[in-house]
Amino acid sequence: MILISWNIDSLNAALTSDSDRAKETRKVLQTITANNPDVIAIQETKLRSTGPTKKHQEILGQMFPEYNYVWRSSEEPARKGYAGTMFLYKNTYTPQASYPVIDAPDTMDYEGRILTLEFEKFFVTQVYTPNSGNELKRLEDRQIWDRQYTEYLKKLDAQKPVIASGDYNVAHEEIDLKHPANNHHNAGFTDEERSGFHKLLEAGFTDTFRKVNGKVEGQYTWWAQRVRTSKQNNSGWRIDYYLVSNRIADNIKRSEMIDSGERKDHCPILLEIEI
């Protein structure tokens, strides 16, 4: 089974805009489909609360003719057109979708951040983890989120093996970003966030990239859009992950990044696993 996960930073723009960035995004989508994945997880769709428009549906049907999809958008009292997730899966599968509420703080449970597919013998779930924000204003809420999300994955894992992916908004170790010394007090690399992610792994999950690739350095999934040379200099962060239940970790065949060309922000990640 091949799975791909990507924070797309606006599916709406990718499908309907004629900007240079939208064109770059569509090229990445073409690369994703060329890998013939069984399941595609997309974060930060930024769709309205009612989901894909009729035009979106037409374009998705053209781009992904062999796939069905389910989505989850931000809804009141959360901000409109914010966050959101979507799964596309080959139409030969018939998973059951669920839209978890994890008793998260503030409006986090309404932001469309978790989406889960239940297959006969395993779960596939994705997350768009809340960012701690400028001046770490949301760090305390983020710590609660991390604990609640870990409990959610543990409950899934108690039923059947789990494949979890998404934008976790944290670089786990110093080798997971280019400039660790300069970022210890910045969102995504605080001691609190790193500890939360470590506790998630300790709860019974494997970071598939490290399982396959060991301590390799310089492999990242995100480069700042606002820094002109971030990608040229590979000044990146690895904040997107595929995690699996420990008991299926030996089934992993590949866990890698997909080249997104000159496009900054996130790149897709790919997992191949026998399951």
Sequence and secondary structure as in RCSB ss.txt:
>XXXX:A:sequence
MILISWNIDSLNAALTSDSDRAKETRKVLQTITANNPDVIAIQETKLRSTGPTKKHQEILGQMFPEYNYVWRSSE
EPARKGYAGTMFLYKNTYTPQASYPVIDAPDTMDYEGRILTLEFEKFFVTQVYTPNSGNELKRLEDRQIWDRQYT
EYLKKLDAQKPVIASGDYNVAHEEIDLKHPANNHHNAGFTDEERSGFHKLLEAGFTDTFRKVNGKVEGQYTWWAQ
RVRTSKQNNSGWRIDYYLVSNRIADNIKRSEMIDSGERKDHCPILLEIEI
>XXXX:A:secstr
 EEEEEE S HHHHHH  SHHHHHHHHHHHHHHHT  SEEEEE     TT S HHHHHHHHHH TTEEEEEE   
TTS TT S EEEEEETT   EEE      STTGGGS  EEEEE SS EEEEEE     GGGTTHHHHHHHHHHHH
HHHHHHHTTS EEEEEE     SGGGBS GGG TTSTTS HHHHHHHHHHHHTTEEEHHHHHHTT  S  SEE T
TSTTTTTTT EE  EEEEEEGGGGGGEEEEEE   TT  EE  EEEEE  
